[in-house]
Amino acid sequence: MASSLRATSERVQRRAARFQEHVINPWRVERTVTRALARAASGNGPVVVGPWTSEVGYEALYWIPFLHWFVDRYAVPSSRVVAISRGGVQAWYRGIADRYVEIFDLMDAGAFSAHTAARRASGDQKQIVLSAFEQDVVRQACARVGMPGAQVCHPGLMYRLFRSFWHDDRALDYLFRHTRYDRVRLKGVVQPPPGLPAEYAAVKFYTGQALGDSAETREALRDYAAAGPWEIYRACGLMQLTISCPEFLLN
């Protein structure tokens, strides 16, 4: 009898621990993040969104849609918002921020690369917290546009909010409830290089912990680039694929 009760107690404790980890903790994180977003949006002062210094894929797929939701949900006019990023992506922030500060106008590529390398070396692949480096970027950006004392909506808030989704503790609906996807209007903003068609897809591969940089990986990516799923688009006449891989460099 004692062993049966002990086994039952252990099962209950394991279930309670799983419920705590997969339900209660994500709910607490969501509440904490939404309160932080409300504080950032409060008042009539400037709001900095960023600085974005990590992967471009996450910026386009999650950060920009998250910001569209943020300014809509908390009624933040674009006239209050200053976006900070790198790589000339000002057009991505249309409808979010009237002002954009390019990080490479504040520092050279070497200083920026040194920061990102140091962050990766510390085990922080994502921007979970506002680092001293990023605080300095925010200070310089605000001085540049003449908007000191801004509230900051840092990417760490998004990373914390979506962590439960990426770990399969939230359904796709959870992501859609905290994002708003829209087309990026680039006509007249970005001029494609000569020789490209009117419609094309650009493809980039990069390595990391999930996909290590090896001879086998590079060979597989070459094969994939030569005959990937976009062949369907070309066969249907929907889109032309342009692959530019000088020396096939992977970052």
C-alpha positions as CSV (number, residue, x, y, z in Angstrom):
1,M,0.0,0.0,0.0
2,A,2.8,2.4,0.9
3,S,4.6,1.8,-2.4
4,S,1.4,2.4,-4.3
5,L,0.7,5.7,-2.6
6,R,4.3,6.7,-3.2
7,A,4.0,6.0,-6.9
8,T,0.7,7.9,-7.1
9,S,2.3,10.8,-5.3
10,E,5.2,10.9,-7.7
11,R,3.0,10.8,-10.7
12,V,0.9,13.7,-9.4
13,Q,4.1,15.7,-8.7
14,R,5.4,15.1,-12.2
15,R,2.1,16.2,-13.7
16,A,2.1,19.3,-11.5
17,A,5.7,20.1,-12.6
18,R,4.8,19.7,-16.2
19,F,1.7,21.9,-15.8
20,Q,3.9,24.5,-14.1
21,E,6.5,24.4,-16.8
22,H,4.3,24.3,-19.9
23,V,1.2,26.3,-18.7
24,I,1.7,28.4,-15.7
25,N,5.2,29.7,-16.5
26,P,4.4,30.7,-20.1
27,W,1.2,32.5,-18.8
28,R,3.3,34.4,-16.3
29,V,5.8,35.4,-19.0
30,E,3.0,36.6,-21.3
31,R,1.6,38.7,-18.5
32,T,5.0,40.2,-17.6
33,V,5.8,41.0,-21.3
34,T,2.4,42.6,-22.0
35,R,2.7,44.8,-18.9
36,A,6.2,45.8,-20.1
37,L,4.8,46.7,-23.5
38,A,2.0,48.7,-22.0
39,R,4.6,50.7,-20.0
40,A,6.7,51.3,-23.1
41,A,3.6,52.6,-24.9
42,S,2.3,54.8,-22.1
43,G,2.4,58.5,-22.3
44,N,3.2,60.7,-25.4
45,G,7.0,60.4,-25.4
46,P,9.3,58.7,-28.0
47,V,9.5,54.9,-28.1
48,V,12.5,53.1,-29.5
49,V,11.9,49.7,-31.1
50,G,15.1,47.8,-31.1
51,P,18.0,47.9,-31.6
52,W,17.8,44.8,-33.7
53,T,21.2,43.2,-33.9
54,S,20.5,39.5,-34.4
55,E,19.4,37.2,-37.3
56,V,17.7,38.9,-40.3
57,G,15.3,35.9,-40.6
58,Y,13.8,36.5,-37.1
59,E,13.6,40.2,-37.8
60,A,11.5,39.7,-41.0
61,L,9.5,36.7,-39.8
62,Y,8.7,37.7,-36.2
63,W,10.0,41.1,-35.1
64,I,8.4,43.2,-37.8
65,P,5.0,41.5,-37.5
66,F,5.3,41.7,-33.7
67,L,5.9,45.5,-33.9
68,H,2.9,45.9,-36.3
69,W,0.8,44.2,-33.6
70,F,2.4,46.3,-30.8
71,V,1.7,49.7,-32.3
72,D,-1.8,48.7,-33.2
73,R,-2.7,47.0,-29.9
74,Y,-1.3,49.8,-27.8
75,A,-2.3,52.7,-30.2
76,V,1.2,54.0,-30.6
77,P,1.4,56.4,-33.6
78,S,4.4,56.0,-35.9
79,S,5.3,59.7,-35.1
80,R,6.4,58.5,-31.7
81,V,8.5,55.6,-32.8
82,V,12.2,55.3,-33.6
83,A,13.3,52.0,-35.2
84,I,17.0,51.0,-34.9
85,S,18.4,48.2,-37.1
86,R,21.2,47.5,-39.6
87,G,21.6,46.8,-43.3
88,G,19.4,49.5,-44.8
89,V,16.0,48.0,-43.9
90,Q,14.2,51.2,-43.2
91,A,11.4,50.2,-45.6
92,W,10.6,47.2,-43.4
93,Y,9.5,49.6,-40.6
94,R,7.0,51.6,-42.7
95,G,3.8,52.0,-40.8
96,I,5.6,51.3,-37.5
97,A,8.2,54.1,-37.2
98,D,8.5,57.5,-38.8
99,R,12.2,57.6,-37.9
100,Y,14.9,55.0,-38.6
101,V,18.5,55.0,-37.4
102,E,21.0,52.8,-39.2
103,I,23.4,51.2,-36.8
104,F,26.2,51.3,-39.4
105,D,25.8,55.1,-39.3
106,L,26.8,54.9,-35.7
107,M,29.7,52.5,-35.9
108,D,31.7,50.6,-38.5
109,A,31.0,46.9,-39.4
110,G,34.0,45.7,-37.4
111,A,32.7,47.1,-34.1
112,F,29.3,45.7,-34.8
113,S,30.7,42.2,-35.7
114,A,32.8,42.2,-32.5
115,H,29.6,42.8,-30.4
116,T,27.6,40.0,-32.1
117,A,30.6,37.6,-31.8
118,A,30.9,38.4,-28.1
119,R,27.2,37.8,-27.6
120,R,27.4,34.4,-29.3
121,A,30.5,33.5,-27.4
122,S,28.6,34.2,-24.1
123,G,25.9,31.7,-25.2
124,D,23.3,34.4,-25.9
125,Q,22.4,33.8,-29.6
126,K,19.3,35.9,-29.2
127,Q,18.8,39.3,-27.7
128,I,17.3,38.3,-24.4
129,V,18.3,41.3,-22.4
130,L,19.3,44.9,-23.2
131,S,23.1,44.8,-23.2
132,A,25.4,47.7,-22.3
133,F,26.3,47.8,-26.0
134,E,22.7,48.1,-27.0
135,Q,22.0,50.8,-24.4
136,D,24.8,52.8,-25.9
137,V,23.3,52.3,-29.4
138,V,19.9,53.5,-28.1
139,R,21.6,56.6,-26.5
140,Q,23.4,57.5,-29.8
141,A,20.3,56.9,-31.9
142,C,18.1,59.1,-29.7
143,A,20.7,61.9,-29.8
144,R,20.9,61.6,-33.5
145,V,17.2,62.1,-34.0
146,G,16.8,64.6,-31.1
147,M,14.5,62.4,-29.1
148,P,16.2,61.8,-25.7
149,G,14.5,59.9,-22.8
150,A,12.7,57.4,-25.0
151,Q,11.0,54.3,-23.7
152,V,12.5,51.1,-25.2
153,C,10.6,48.1,-26.7
154,H,13.5,45.7,-26.8
155,P,13.6,42.5,-28.9
156,G,14.0,40.5,-25.7
157,L,10.3,41.1,-25.0
158,M,9.4,39.4,-28.3
159,Y,11.9,36.5,-27.7
160,R,10.4,35.9,-24.2
161,L,6.8,36.1,-25.5
162,F,7.3,33.7,-28.3
163,R,9.6,31.3,-26.5
164,S,6.7,29.1,-25.5
165,F,5.5,29.0,-29.1
166,W,9.0,28.0,-30.4
167,H,9.1,25.2,-27.7
168,D,5.7,23.9,-28.8
169,D,3.9,25.0,-25.6
170,R,1.6,27.3,-27.6
171,A,-0.3,26.8,-30.8
172,L,0.1,28.8,-34.0
173,D,-2.9,30.8,-33.0
174,Y,-0.9,32.2,-30.1
175,L,1.7,33.6,-32.6
176,F,-1.0,35.1,-34.8
177,R,-2.6,36.8,-31.7
178,H,0.6,38.7,-31.1
179,T,1.6,39.5,-34.7
180,R,0.2,41.3,-37.8
181,Y,1.7,40.2,-41.1
182,D,1.7,42.7,-44.0
183,R,3.5,43.1,-47.3
184,V,6.7,45.2,-47.3
185,R,6.2,47.9,-50.0
186,L,9.6,48.3,-51.7
187,K,8.5,49.8,-55.0
188,G,10.6,52.9,-55.6
189,V,12.6,52.2,-52.4
190,V,15.0,49.5,-53.5
191,Q,16.4,49.2,-57.0
192,P,17.3,45.6,-57.9
193,P,20.7,45.1,-59.5
194,P,20.7,45.1,-63.3
195,G,19.8,41.8,-65.0
196,L,17.2,40.6,-62.4
197,P,13.6,40.0,-63.5
198,A,10.7,42.0,-62.2
199,E,9.8,39.2,-59.8
200,Y,12.4,37.0,-58.2
201,A,13.2,35.1,-55.0
202,A,16.5,35.5,-53.1
203,V,17.7,32.5,-51.1
204,K,20.2,32.5,-48.3
205,F,21.6,29.6,-46.4
206,Y,23.5,29.9,-43.1
207,T,24.9,27.5,-40.6
208,G,24.6,27.2,-36.8
209,Q,24.2,24.7,-34.1
210,A,21.3,23.0,-35.9
211,L,23.2,22.9,-39.2
212,G,26.9,22.7,-38.8
213,D,29.3,24.0,-41.4
214,S,30.9,20.9,-43.0
215,A,31.8,19.6,-46.5
216,E,28.7,17.4,-46.4
217,T,26.4,20.3,-45.4
218,R,27.8,22.5,-48.3
219,E,27.3,19.7,-50.8
220,A,23.8,19.1,-49.6
221,L,22.9,22.8,-49.8
222,R,24.4,23.0,-53.4
223,D,22.1,20.1,-54.4
224,Y,19.1,21.7,-52.7
225,A,19.8,25.0,-54.3
226,A,20.0,23.3,-57.7
227,A,16.7,21.5,-57.3
228,G,14.6,22.8,-54.4
229,P,10.9,23.3,-54.0
230,W,11.0,26.6,-55.8
231,E,11.3,24.5,-59.0
232,I,7.5,24.2,-58.7
233,Y,7.2,27.9,-58.9
234,R,9.4,28.1,-62.0
235,A,7.6,25.2,-63.7
236,C,4.3,27.0,-63.1
237,G,5.8,30.3,-64.4
238,L,5.1,32.0,-61.1
239,M,8.5,33.2,-60.2
240,Q,12.2,33.1,-61.3
241,L,14.7,32.1,-58.8
242,T,18.0,33.9,-58.6
243,I,20.7,32.3,-56.5
244,S,23.8,34.4,-55.8
245,C,26.4,32.5,-53.9
246,P,29.9,34.1,-54.4
247,E,32.3,31.4,-53.3
248,F,29.3,29.8,-51.5
249,L,30.1,31.6,-48.2
250,L,28.0,30.6,-45.2
251,N,27.7,32.8,-42.1
